[in-house]
Amino acid sequence: MNSRQLDLPLVRSLWLLFAATCPLFAVSLLRLDAGFFLPVPLPLLVLGLIAAIHITTRLARRGGAEPQRDHPSRTTFLLILVGVLCFVLFVWQLYSAGKAKETSYALTEVQKIAVGMVCFLLLVAAFPRDERFLAKFFGVMIWAAAGLMAVLIYQYAVVFGSPYLGSGMDEASEQDKNQLAWNLAFLMPLAIAQISLSKKKALAAPPVCTLIVAWIYVGSRGGWLSATVGIFVAAAILASRDQKAMARLAAMFTGIAVLGLLGGWVLVQVLDVAPDYLASRLGSIDPASEQFGESTALRVELLRNAFDAFEASPVTGVGLTNVRKQGYVTHNDYVALLSETGVVGLALFLSVGAAVWQFVHPKRAEGGQPTMEPWALSGIRGSFVAMGISLLFINAWTTPAFWVFSGLVVSVGMTEPAEPLGDFFQPVSSGPFRQQRILIATHRPRSHL
């Protein structure tokens, strides 16, 4: 038995621990204050342990026989492309940081990007390529997120009596609320895919219901919009791949509507959350409303300043973190990239996103049949779209969480389709895609890192 086989159970247990701690990216709980850097979230510490074991194992195996490698494939090309684009993007951020007025602030952002990219590369290199494990991983992540959201809902609704959901545990605060909404936007399409995949709806329903309640309660317009679009994208992909999916989709969206109404009723009637705040947030979407002017005036001014900065230096930008106003950011990552790093920086970032999307782009084997389980990929595609849309309303691309979620997207796209994914808790033994998946698995080339 080689070293890889010896550490496999431990490593997979650590990956499941990472899944359980991933929702902590959204809050400030359980963070290690390293003194020289920002407080480190617990999931990054777990990833660091996984990286140490992975590197040690690879070094221990260097003296053994090298694994057989196939000829360069599309996946290999995409991996090289993503690596090169990430490197060039990081170098460009270093160049932009050199023009920053507040060097320490800019270097902190660069450090966050570096940590995030290392996490991204680790996920791409070391995440298990097993659909059954992938099912367990996302199942643990969704249940852990639901548990965390349940604690936050109780704290804010019952203890604080707050009209909105936040991420702090000491007092009700809107600080980092958008970060919480951003994480929920990524999880919502995955959670909907989970309940759609599961044969045990009663087991899958509680975490989905909890996440829907949190999604409503957080009161983020950007979070509402991005998660909704992500869910519809996942549904559209599913409908395009399965001719019998329309009835399932109708049932699924009916269920989501029912769960949403139930969640609203629980918030107002059971948890006694005043509906005025949520109603005002919903009404502020209308440009003619009074709330629209109050809630968007600062953002409009910040965006105007950002475009003025872009006009001053359209190609290379004015410098990382230089588009600020009393600590406020633009609430739009694309505009921030455009103004601070120029057309070059934005183009590099969008190129990385396009390359990541290619890993989960519909792939077809001989005869035009899909090579991956449509239900398995629909959720992660919807989550990736939701994450991209949410960047229109928040500045999050420099955070490690963004790169971790992007790494999970790539990992899903590289997973071997040896068996149908099926339930997040129990692989299915039958289904419309089982026969074609087994046949196609014999034709799909394997790629090694």
VOPAGU-2260 file (C-alpha; in pm, 1 decimal, decimal comma):
REM VOPAGU-2260
SITE   aa  ch    i         X         Y         Z
SITE  MET   A    0       0,0       0,0       0,0
SITE  ASN   A    1     154,7     332,1    -102,6
SITE  SER   A    2     157,0     657,2      88,1
SITE  ARG   A    3    -130,7     798,6    -111,1
SITE  GLN   A    4    -357,1     510,1     -12,8
SITE  LEU   A    5    -254,5     547,1     351,3
SITE  ASP   A    6    -350,6     913,4     373,7
SITE  LEU   A    7    -661,3     896,8     153,8
SITE  PRO   A    8    -917,3     847,4     435,8
SITE  LEU   A    9    -755,9    1125,5     638,1
SITE  VAL   A   10    -741,6    1362,6     342,4
SITE  ARG   A   11   -1102,5    1299,3     246,3
SITE  SER   A   12   -1207,9    1355,1     606,7
SITE  LEU   A   13   -1023,4    1687,0     598,6
SITE  TRP   A   14   -1198,2    1780,8     275,0
SITE  LEU   A   15   -1532,9    1713,5     442,7
SITE  LEU   A   16   -1417,6    1925,5     738,4
SITE  PHE   A   17   -1334,8    2198,8     488,2
SITE  ALA   A   18   -1686,8    2166,5     345,3
SITE  ALA   A   19   -1831,7    2201,1     695,7
SITE  THR   A   20   -1626,9    2515,1     763,7
SITE  CYS   A   21   -1673,6    2680,1     421,5
SITE  PRO   A   22   -1986,2    2874,5     533,2
SITE  LEU   A   23   -1766,3    3051,4     790,4
SITE  PHE   A   24   -1628,9    3262,9     504,1
SITE  ALA   A   25   -1952,4    3461,8     536,4
SITE  VAL   A   26   -1905,9    3555,5     902,8
SITE  SER   A   27   -1631,8    3671,7    1136,3
SITE  LEU   A   28   -1652,2    3371,1    1369,2
SITE  LEU   A   29   -1357,3    3140,2    1445,4
SITE  ARG   A   30   -1088,7    3348,7    1277,2
SITE  LEU   A   31    -724,6    3329,6    1380,2
SITE  ASP   A   32    -556,4    3665,2    1436,3
SITE  ALA   A   33    -209,5    3607,8    1294,2
SITE  GLY   A   34     -92,2    3957,7    1386,6
SITE  PHE   A   35      83,2    4034,2    1057,8
SITE  PHE   A   36    -216,9    3965,7     835,7
SITE  LEU   A   37    -594,7    3985,3     840,1
SITE  PRO   A   38    -772,1    3734,2    1068,6
SITE  VAL   A   39    -754,8    3394,7     897,4
SITE  PRO   A   40   -1085,8    3209,2     848,3
SITE  LEU   A   41   -1098,9    2853,6     980,3
SITE  PRO   A   42   -1152,5    2695,5     633,4
SITE  LEU   A   43    -818,1    2839,4     518,6
SITE  LEU   A   44    -646,0    2665,8     809,0
SITE  VAL   A   45    -802,9    2335,1     703,7
SITE  LEU   A   46    -690,1    2394,7     345,5
SITE  GLY   A   47    -340,1    2463,8     471,8
SITE  LEU   A   48    -333,7    2127,2     647,3
SITE  ILE   A   49    -459,4    1954,8     332,0
SITE  ALA   A   50    -189,9    2131,8     128,7
SITE  ALA   A   51      82,4    2016,4     368,7
SITE  ILE   A   52     -32,0    1653,4     345,0
SITE  HIS   A   53     -70,8    1674,2     -33,6
SITE  ILE   A   54     277,8    1819,7     -85,2
SITE  THR   A   55     436,1    1572,3     156,6
SITE  THR   A   56     267,6    1279,7     -17,5
SITE  ARG   A   57     373,9    1396,3    -362,4
SITE  LEU   A   58     733,5    1439,7    -247,6
SITE  ALA   A   59     731,1    1092,1     -89,3
SITE  ARG   A   60     614,3     940,1    -417,3
SITE  ARG   A   61     876,6    1109,4    -635,7
SITE  GLY   A   62    1104,5     808,9    -612,4
SITE  GLY   A   63     835,2     568,0    -727,3
SITE  ALA   A   64     697,0     494,4   -1070,0
SITE  GLU   A   65     545,9     792,3   -1246,6
SITE  PRO   A   66     174,9     762,3   -1324,9
SITE  GLN   A   67      91,1     704,2   -1687,8
SITE  ARG   A   68      -9,5    1026,4   -1857,1
SITE  ASP   A   69    -232,8    1064,5   -2155,6
SITE  HIS   A   70    -167,4    1290,4   -2449,5
SITE  PRO   A   71    -249,1    1658,2   -2389,1
SITE  SER   A   72    -624,7    1707,6   -2380,3
SITE  ARG   A   73    -867,4    1997,8   -2371,4
SITE  THR   A   74    -862,7    1982,9   -1991,4
SITE  THR   A   75    -482,1    2003,3   -1984,4
SITE  PHE   A   76    -490,3    2305,4   -2214,1
SITE  LEU   A   77    -751,1    2476,1   -1994,3
SITE  LEU   A   78    -547,5    2408,4   -1681,6
SITE  ILE   A   79    -238,8    2566,4   -1837,2
SITE  LEU   A   80    -445,9    2859,6   -1962,0
SITE  VAL   A   81    -604,2    2924,6   -1622,6
SITE  GLY   A   82    -265,9    2903,6   -1449,9
SITE  VAL   A   83    -106,4    3149,4   -1689,8
SITE  LEU   A   84    -400,1    3392,1   -1669,3
SITE  CYS   A   85    -398,1    3383,5   -1289,1
SITE  PHE   A   86     -25,2    3451,9   -1281,8
SITE  VAL   A   87     -52,1    3745,3   -1524,3
SITE  LEU   A   88    -351,8    3884,9   -1333,6
SITE  PHE   A   89    -158,3    3867,9   -1006,6
SITE  VAL   A   90     144,9    4039,7   -1159,5
SITE  TRP   A   91     -82,4    4313,2   -1292,9
SITE  GLN   A   92    -231,0    4365,0    -946,3
SITE  LEU   A   93     121,5    4402,6    -808,6
SITE  TYR   A   94     189,6    4666,4   -1071,6
SITE  SER   A   95    -133,5    4847,4    -982,1
SITE  ALA   A   96     -49,8    4829,9    -611,7
SITE  GLY   A   97     272,9    5016,2    -690,2
SITE  LYS   A   98      61,2    5318,4    -789,0
SITE  ALA   A   99    -154,5    5309,0    -475,9
SITE  LYS   A  100    -175,9    5612,5    -249,5
SITE  GLU   A  101    -216,4    5387,9      55,3
SITE  THR   A  102      50,5    5123,6      -2,0
SITE  SER   A  103     -30,7    4914,8     304,9
SITE  TYR   A  104    -397,9    4894,2     208,5
SITE  ALA   A  105    -310,3    4792,0    -148,1
SITE  LEU   A  106     -59,6    4530,1     -29,6
SITE  THR   A  107    -326,6    4382,6     197,2
SITE  GLU   A  108    -550,2    4340,4    -107,1
SITE  VAL   A  109    -260,7    4180,3    -296,7
SITE  GLN   A  110    -201,8    3939,9      -7,3
SITE  LYS   A  111    -568,6    3840,8     -10,3
SITE  ILE   A  112    -551,1    3777,0    -384,8
SITE  ALA   A  113    -235,5    3567,1    -341,9
SITE  VAL   A  114    -394,3    3354,2     -68,6
SITE  GLY   A  115    -708,8    3313,1    -277,2
SITE  MET   A  116    -518,9    3204,6    -586,9
SITE  VAL   A  117    -315,6    2952,0    -385,7
SITE  CYS   A  118    -643,6    2806,8    -253,4
SITE  PHE   A  119    -778,6    2796,6    -607,8
SITE  LEU   A  120    -474,4    2606,7    -735,8
SITE  LEU   A  121    -488,0    2366,4    -441,4
SITE  LEU   A  122    -852,1    2282,2    -513,1
SITE  VAL   A  123    -772,4    2227,9    -879,9
SITE  ALA   A  124    -473,1    2008,0    -799,8
SITE  ALA   A  125    -586,9    1806,4    -498,8
SITE  PHE   A  126    -966,1    1789,7    -480,0
SITE  PRO   A  127   -1087,1    1427,0    -517,3
SITE  ARG   A  128   -1219,4    1346,7    -866,3
SITE  ASP   A  129   -1501,4    1126,3    -741,1
SITE  GLU   A  130   -1866,9    1212,6    -795,9
SITE  ARG   A  131   -1980,3    1017,5    -492,2
SITE  PHE   A  132   -1740,8    1214,1    -274,0
SITE  LEU   A  133   -1845,8    1535,1    -449,0
SITE  ALA   A  134   -2205,2    1458,3    -348,1
SITE  LYS   A  135   -2104,3    1414,6      15,0
SITE  PHE   A  136   -1891,7    1730,3       2,0
SITE  PHE   A  137   -2173,3    1955,4    -116,9
SITE  GLY   A  138   -2420,5    1782,5     111,0
SITE  VAL   A  139   -2201,4    1861,9     412,9
SITE  MET   A  140   -2148,1    2218,8     293,2
SITE  ILE   A  141   -2519,2    2286,5     251,1
SITE  TRP   A  142   -2614,2    2131,9     585,4
SITE  ALA   A  143   -2335,0    2325,1     761,1
SITE  ALA   A  144   -2446,8    2649,6     596,3
SITE  ALA   A  145   -2805,8    2581,7     702,0
SITE  GLY   A  146   -2693,2    2521,9    1060,4
SITE  LEU   A  147   -2496,4    2847,6    1065,5
SITE  MET   A  148   -2787,3    3039,7     912,7
SITE  ALA   A  149   -3025,6    2891,5    1171,4
SITE  VAL   A  150   -2802,3    3023,4    1452,1
SITE  LEU   A  151   -2781,4    3367,6    1288,8
SITE  ILE   A  152   -3156,9    3380,0    1227,8
SITE  TYR   A  153   -3226,1    3300,3    1592,9
SITE  GLN   A  154   -2968,9    3554,3    1711,7
SITE  TYR   A  155   -3097,5    3838,4    1493,9
SITE  ALA   A  156   -3469,9    3767,2    1503,5
SITE  VAL   A  157   -3516,4    3649,3    1861,2
SITE  VAL   A  158   -3222,8    3792,7    2058,7
SITE  PHE   A  159   -3162,4    4120,8    1874,4
SITE  GLY   A  160   -3511,8    4171,2    1732,0
SITE  SER   A  161   -3345,6    4294,2    1413,1
SITE  PRO   A  162   -3544,1    4357,3    1092,4
SITE  TYR   A  163   -3254,4    4217,1     885,7
SITE  LEU   A  164   -3003,2    3931,5     903,3
SITE  GLY   A  165   -2638,4    4013,7     964,3
SITE  SER   A  166   -2314,7    3825,3    1017,7
SITE  GLY   A  167   -2203,3    3951,3    1359,5
SITE  MET   A  168   -2288,8    3772,8    1683,4
SITE  ASP   A  169   -2223,8    4050,6    1936,9
SITE  GLU   A  170   -2475,1    4305,8    1811,4
SITE  ALA   A  171   -2702,2    4368,3    1515,0
SITE  SER   A  172   -2496,6    4532,0    1243,7
SITE  GLU   A  173   -2531,7    4576,9     870,0
SITE  GLN   A  174   -2154,7    4555,1     830,4
SITE  ASP   A  175   -2056,8    4261,5     606,7
SITE  LYS   A  176   -2424,2    4190,8     538,5
SITE  ASN   A  177   -2356,9    4199,8     165,2
SITE  GLN   A  178   -2078,6    3944,1     211,0
SITE  LEU   A  179   -2330,0    3714,0     378,0
SITE  ALA   A  180   -2574,8    3768,4      91,8
SITE  TRP   A  181   -2298,1    3695,7    -160,8
SITE  ASN   A  182   -2223,1    3359,4      -0,2
SITE  LEU   A  183   -2594,0    3274,5       6,5
SITE  ALA   A  184   -2620,6    3363,3    -363,4
SITE  PHE   A  185   -2355,9    3101,3    -441,6
SITE  LEU   A  186   -2518,5    2835,4    -221,5
SITE  MET   A  187   -2880,6    2881,2    -329,4
SITE  PRO   A  188   -2859,9    2718,5    -677,4
SITE  LEU   A  189   -2659,9    2432,0    -525,7
SITE  ALA   A  190   -2920,3    2386,5    -255,3
SITE  ILE   A  191   -3200,5    2383,6    -512,0
SITE  ALA   A  192   -3004,6    2127,3    -714,9
SITE  GLN   A  193   -2968,3    1920,9    -399,9
SITE  ILE   A  194   -3339,8    1899,7    -332,2
SITE  SER   A  195   -3404,6    1834,3    -702,9
SITE  LEU   A  196   -3152,2    1548,1    -705,5
SITE  SER   A  197   -3251,5    1390,2    -378,1
SITE  LYS   A  198   -3488,5    1096,3    -364,7
SITE  LYS   A  199   -3542,2    1174,3       3,1
SITE  LYS   A  200   -3711,5    1512,8     -22,2
SITE  ALA   A  201   -3796,8    1518,6     348,7
SITE  LEU   A  202   -3425,9    1491,1     434,3
SITE  ALA   A  203   -3318,0    1750,4     177,8
SITE  ALA   A  204   -3592,3    2004,9     257,6
SITE  PRO   A  205   -3479,4    2137,2     602,0
SITE  PRO   A  206   -3146,6    2292,2     488,4
SITE  VAL   A  207   -3307,9    2435,3     175,5
SITE  CYS   A  208   -3590,1    2589,7     378,9
SITE  THR   A  209   -3338,8    2740,0     622,4
SITE  LEU   A  210   -3127,0    2890,1     343,3
SITE  ILE   A  211   -3436,7    3036,4     176,7
SITE  VAL   A  212   -3541,8    3201,1     503,9
SITE  ALA   A  213   -3190,4    3344,5     545,9
SITE  TRP   A  214   -3186,1    3458,1     182,9
SITE  ILE   A  215   -3509,0    3652,6     234,6
SITE  TYR   A  216   -3415,4    3781,9     579,9
SITE  VAL   A  217   -3076,5    3922,2     477,4
SITE  GLY   A  218   -3258,0    4191,1     280,2
SITE  SER   A  219   -2997,0    4228,5       6,6
SITE  ARG   A  220   -3135,1    4330,1    -331,4
SITE  GLY   A  221   -2818,6    4212,5    -505,3
SITE  GLY   A  222   -2838,8    3880,6    -322,5
SITE  TRP   A  223   -3203,3    3835,3    -417,1
SITE  LEU   A  224   -3136,7    3910,2    -783,8
SITE  SER   A  225   -2816,7    3710,3    -829,9
SITE  ALA   A  226   -2949,2    3395,9    -659,3
SITE  THR   A  227   -3275,1    3414,4    -856,0
SITE  VAL   A  228   -3090,5    3440,9   -1186,9
SITE  GLY   A  229   -2858,1    3156,4   -1085,1
SITE  ILE   A  230   -3153,4    2930,1   -1004,9
SITE  PHE   A  231   -3318,3    3008,1   -1337,9
SITE  VAL   A  232   -2991,7    2941,7   -1523,1
SITE  ALA   A  233   -2960,4    2603,8   -1352,8
SITE  ALA   A  234   -3320,2    2525,1   -1445,0
SITE  ALA   A  235   -3273,0    2635,1   -1806,3
SITE  ILE   A  236   -2963,9    2415,9   -1844,2
SITE  LEU   A  237   -3151,8    2123,0   -1703,5
SITE  ALA   A  238   -3451,1    2178,6   -1932,2
SITE  SER   A  239   -3225,8    2197,1   -2238,4
SITE  ARG   A  240   -3065,5    1860,4   -2156,6
SITE  ASP   A  241   -3367,0    1656,2   -2048,2
SITE  GLN   A  242   -3687,6    1647,8   -2252,5
SITE  LYS   A  243   -3879,7    1521,9   -1951,7
SITE  ALA   A  244   -3751,9    1794,9   -1724,1
SITE  MET   A  245   -4034,1    2047,1   -1774,8
SITE  ALA   A  246   -4270,1    1872,6   -1536,6
SITE  ARG   A  247   -3990,2    1844,4   -1281,9
SITE  LEU   A  248   -3904,3    2210,9   -1326,7
SITE  ALA   A  249   -4266,2    2316,6   -1278,4
SITE  ALA   A  250   -4280,9    2110,8    -960,6
SITE  MET   A  251   -3945,1    2245,9    -845,2
SITE  PHE   A  252   -4038,1    2611,8    -889,1
SITE  THR   A  253   -4374,5    2551,8    -731,0
SITE  GLY   A  254   -4192,4    2402,7    -436,0
SITE  ILE   A  255   -3952,7    2697,5    -420,4
SITE  ALA   A  256   -4244,5    2941,9    -424,0
SITE  VAL   A  257   -4416,4    2749,9    -146,5
SITE  LEU   A  258   -4095,6    2737,4      58,4
SITE  GLY   A  259   -4042,0    3110,2       1,5
SITE  LEU   A  260   -4393,1    3195,0     120,5
SITE  LEU   A  261   -4346,9    2962,5     416,0
SITE  GLY   A  262   -4014,6    3129,7     495,5
SITE  GLY   A  263   -4174,2    3475,1     484,9
SITE  TRP   A  264   -4453,7    3355,8     711,3
SITE  VAL   A  265   -4203,2    3210,3     958,5
SITE  LEU   A  266   -4007,3    3537,3     966,0
SITE  VAL   A  267   -4311,3    3758,8    1023,2
SITE  GLN   A  268   -4544,7    3539,1    1228,1
SITE  VAL   A  269   -4315,7    3302,7    1419,2
SITE  LEU   A  270   -3994,6    3504,7    1460,3
SITE  ASP   A  271   -4186,1    3835,1    1480,3
SITE  VAL   A  272   -3963,5    4014,2    1229,3
SITE  ALA   A  273   -4112,6    4348,1    1126,3
SITE  PRO   A  274   -4187,0    4329,8     752,1
SITE  ASP   A  275   -4142,0    4704,6     696,8
SITE  TYR   A  276   -3765,1    4682,0     642,7
SITE  LEU   A  277   -3785,4    4398,2     390,6
SITE  ALA   A  278   -4074,9    4570,5     214,9
SITE  SER   A  279   -3875,7    4893,4     189,7
SITE  ARG   A  280   -3577,5    4702,3      49,0
SITE  LEU   A  281   -3801,3    4540,1    -209,3
SITE  GLY   A  282   -3968,0    4871,5    -290,4
SITE  SER   A  283   -3633,1    5044,9    -333,9
SITE  ILE   A  284   -3580,2    4843,3    -652,6
SITE  ASP   A  285   -3831,6    5079,8    -817,8
SITE  PRO   A  286   -3642,5    5390,4    -946,7
SITE  ALA   A  287   -3951,4    5602,2    -880,2
SITE  SER   A  288   -3962,7    5515,2    -510,9
SITE  GLU   A  289   -3829,5    5739,6    -236,3
SITE  GLN   A  290   -3622,7    5453,7     -95,1
SITE  PHE   A  291   -3445,7    5416,3    -428,4
SITE  GLY   A  292   -3290,9    5760,6    -401,4
SITE  GLU   A  293   -3194,0    5719,8     -37,0
SITE  SER   A  294   -3032,2    5380,2     -73,4
SITE  THR   A  295   -2849,3    5433,3    -400,0
SITE  ALA   A  296   -2724,8    5792,8    -380,3
SITE  LEU   A  297   -2390,4    5694,4    -229,5
SITE  ARG   A  298   -2341,3    5407,1    -472,6
SITE  VAL   A  299   -2416,4    5631,2    -770,3
SITE  GLU   A  300   -2163,2    5885,4    -646,3
SITE  LEU   A  301   -1901,2    5614,8    -596,5
SITE  LEU   A  302   -1962,8    5477,8    -944,8
SITE  ARG   A  303   -1939,0    5826,3   -1091,8
SITE  ASN   A  304   -1604,6    5878,4    -918,7
SITE  ALA   A  305   -1486,3    5541,9   -1050,4
SITE  PHE   A  306   -1573,4    5628,5   -1410,3
SITE  ASP   A  307   -1402,6    5966,9   -1371,5
SITE  ALA   A  308   -1091,4    5779,6   -1256,8
SITE  PHE   A  309   -1119,6    5546,6   -1556,3
SITE  GLU   A  310   -1125,1    5843,1   -1792,3
SITE  ALA   A  311    -802,2    5967,9   -1632,8
SITE  SER   A  312    -619,6    5638,1   -1702,2
SITE  PRO   A  313    -828,1    5400,0   -1913,9
SITE  VAL   A  314    -561,2    5145,0   -2007,4
SITE  THR   A  315    -364,4    5082,0   -1687,8
SITE  GLY   A  316    -596,1    5235,2   -1426,5
SITE  VAL   A  317    -527,6    5479,6   -1145,9
SITE  GLY   A  318    -389,6    5219,3    -903,9
SITE  LEU   A  319    -523,8    4952,6    -672,2
SITE  THR   A  320    -749,5    5086,9    -390,6
SITE  ASN   A  321    -726,1    5446,1    -519,1
SITE  VAL   A  322   -1098,6    5468,4    -598,5
SITE  ARG   A  323   -1232,2    5512,9    -247,5
SITE  LYS   A  324   -1436,0    5761,1     -49,6
SITE  GLN   A  325   -1396,1    5756,4     327,9
SITE  GLY   A  326   -1345,0    5380,8     324,7
SITE  TYR   A  327   -1639,1    5308,0      94,5
SITE  VAL   A  328   -1592,4    5098,1    -216,5
SITE  THR   A  329   -1778,9    5102,4    -544,1
SITE  HIS   A  330   -2005,5    4801,9    -465,5
SITE  ASN   A  331   -1922,9    4681,6    -816,4
SITE  ASP   A  332   -1612,7    4471,7    -875,0
SITE  TYR   A  333   -1616,0    4517,0   -1251,1
SITE  VAL   A  334   -1619,9    4895,6   -1227,9
SITE  ALA   A  335   -1357,6    4886,6    -952,3
SITE  LEU   A  336   -1129,3    4673,4   -1167,9
SITE  LEU   A  337   -1186,5    4898,7   -1466,8
SITE  SER   A  338   -1105,4    5217,9   -1279,0
SITE  GLU   A  339    -820,3    5089,7   -1060,6
SITE  THR   A  340    -646,8    4845,2   -1297,0
SITE  GLY   A  341    -773,3    4970,5   -1632,1
SITE  VAL   A  342    -897,8    4783,0   -1934,3
SITE  VAL   A  343    -605,1    4543,3   -1901,2
SITE  GLY   A  344    -695,8    4440,9   -1546,2
SITE  LEU   A  345   -1065,2    4393,3   -1623,7
SITE  ALA   A  346    -986,7    4195,1   -1939,2
SITE  LEU   A  347    -755,0    3962,3   -1746,2
SITE  PHE   A  348   -1015,5    3904,4   -1475,4
SITE  LEU   A  349   -1291,3    3830,8   -1728,3
SITE  SER   A  350   -1053,7    3596,2   -1913,5
SITE  VAL   A  351    -998,7    3395,8   -1594,3
SITE  GLY   A  352   -1374,9    3376,5   -1543,7
SITE  ALA   A  353   -1431,6    3263,7   -1902,3
SITE  ALA   A  354   -1164,1    2994,6   -1868,2
SITE  VAL   A  355   -1320,9    2867,6   -1543,5
SITE  TRP   A  356   -1661,4    2851,6   -1713,0
SITE  GLN   A  357   -1516,7    2630,1   -1985,3
SITE  PHE   A  358   -1461,4    2353,7   -1729,5
SITE  VAL   A  359   -1836,3    2324,6   -1671,1
SITE  HIS   A  360   -1944,0    2419,3   -2022,2
SITE  PRO   A  361   -2167,2    2150,5   -2177,8
SITE  LYS   A  362   -1938,2    1873,6   -2305,2
SITE  ARG   A  363   -2045,4    1607,6   -2548,4
SITE  ALA   A  364   -1895,1    1276,5   -2642,1
SITE  GLU   A  365   -1938,8    1084,3   -2964,7
SITE  GLY   A  366   -2297,4    1090,5   -3085,6
SITE  GLY   A  367   -2371,5    1422,0   -2912,4
SITE  GLN   A  368   -2446,4    1270,8   -2572,0
SITE  PRO   A  369   -2360,7    1464,1   -2254,1
SITE  THR   A  370   -2052,9    1335,5   -2073,3
SITE  MET   A  371   -2156,4    1458,9   -1730,1
SITE  GLU   A  372   -2472,9    1421,3   -1525,0
SITE  PRO   A  373   -2694,1    1723,7   -1614,4
SITE  TRP   A  374   -2844,8    1744,1   -1267,1
SITE  ALA   A  375   -2495,9    1747,0   -1114,2
SITE  LEU   A  376   -2359,6    2032,7   -1326,4
SITE  SER   A  377   -2671,0    2249,9   -1340,0
SITE  GLY   A  378   -2636,8    2358,5    -977,4
SITE  ILE   A  379   -2269,8    2457,9    -997,2
SITE  ARG   A  380   -2324,9    2644,8   -1324,9
SITE  GLY   A  381   -2611,1    2836,2   -1168,6
SITE  SER   A  382   -2394,8    2913,9    -865,7
SITE  PHE   A  383   -2111,1    3041,0   -1084,6
SITE  VAL   A  384   -2351,1    3268,2   -1274,9
SITE  ALA   A  385   -2500,2    3391,8    -946,9
SITE  MET   A  386   -2152,0    3466,6    -816,8
SITE  GLY   A  387   -2068,0    3662,9   -1131,3
SITE  ILE   A  388   -2388,5    3868,2   -1113,1
SITE  SER   A  389   -2341,0    3938,6    -743,3
SITE  LEU   A  390   -2009,1    4109,5    -824,3
SITE  LEU   A  391   -2221,4    4385,8    -979,1
SITE  PHE   A  392   -2332,1    4474,0    -625,8
SITE  ILE   A  393   -2033,2    4392,7    -404,4
SITE  ASN   A  394   -1654,6    4398,6    -398,2
SITE  ALA   A  395   -1552,1    4038,8    -331,0
SITE  TRP   A  396   -1316,1    3915,6    -602,0
SITE  THR   A  397   -1006,7    3979,5    -390,6
SITE  THR   A  398   -1136,4    3760,8    -105,8
SITE  PRO   A  399   -1016,3    3399,6     -66,6
SITE  ALA   A  400   -1381,8    3286,1     -67,3
SITE  PHE   A  401   -1422,4    3397,4    -429,2
SITE  TRP   A  402   -1124,7    3190,4    -539,8
SITE  VAL   A  403   -1230,2    2891,9    -330,1
SITE  PHE   A  404   -1573,5    2889,8    -492,4
SITE  SER   A  405   -1412,5    2926,7    -836,7
SITE  GLY   A  406   -1185,7    2633,7    -756,4
SITE  LEU   A  407   -1489,2    2424,4    -665,8
SITE  VAL   A  408   -1640,5    2506,7   -1006,1
SITE  VAL   A  409   -1326,7    2379,2   -1180,8
SITE  SER   A  410   -1318,6    2069,5    -957,1
SITE  VAL   A  411   -1676,1    1980,6   -1050,1
SITE  GLY   A  412   -1591,4    2014,1   -1418,0
SITE  MET   A  413   -1291,3    1781,8   -1378,5
SITE  THR   A  414   -1474,8    1512,0   -1182,6
SITE  GLU   A  415   -1471,8    1166,5   -1339,8
SITE  PRO   A  416   -1821,5    1047,1   -1441,6
SITE  ALA   A  417   -1766,9     682,7   -1349,4
SITE  GLU   A  418   -2105,1     652,4   -1178,8
SITE  PRO   A  419   -2417,1     870,3   -1175,1
SITE  LEU   A  420   -2406,4    1132,7    -901,9
SITE  GLY   A  421   -2768,7    1094,4    -799,5
SITE  ASP   A  422   -2864,7    1185,0    -444,5
SITE  PHE   A  423   -2634,7    1403,2    -238,6
SITE  PHE   A  424   -2660,3    1136,3      30,5
SITE  GLN   A  425   -2722,6     816,9    -167,7
SITE  PRO   A  426   -2614,4     749,8    -531,2
SITE  VAL   A  427   -2904,7     653,3    -754,4
SITE  SER   A  428   -2909,3     310,1    -911,7
SITE  SER   A  429   -3138,5     398,0   -1196,7
SITE  GLY   A  430   -3240,6     695,9   -1401,9
SITE  PRO   A  431   -3262,9     831,4   -1757,7
SITE  PHE   A  432   -2889,0     905,1   -1772,4
SITE  ARG   A  433   -2748,4     589,6   -1610,1
SITE  GLN   A  434   -2704,1     381,9   -1925,7
SITE  GLN   A  435   -2554,5     657,7   -2140,0
SITE  ARG   A  436   -2323,7     766,4   -1855,4
SITE  ILE   A  437   -2179,0     416,7   -1821,9
SITE  LEU   A  438   -2122,6     393,1   -2196,0
SITE  ILE   A  439   -1968,9     737,6   -2221,6
SITE  ALA   A  440   -1735,7     684,8   -1926,0
SITE  THR   A  441   -1541,7     432,8   -2134,5
SITE  HIS   A  442   -1475,5     695,9   -2401,7
SITE  ARG   A  443   -1375,3     988,9   -2183,2
SITE  PRO   A  444    -997,3    1041,6   -2156,1
SITE  ARG   A  445    -857,9    1084,5   -1806,8
SITE  SER   A  446    -641,2    1382,5   -1728,3
SITE  HIS   A  447    -376,7    1388,5   -1457,9
SITE  LEU   A  448    -223,2    1685,3   -1285,0
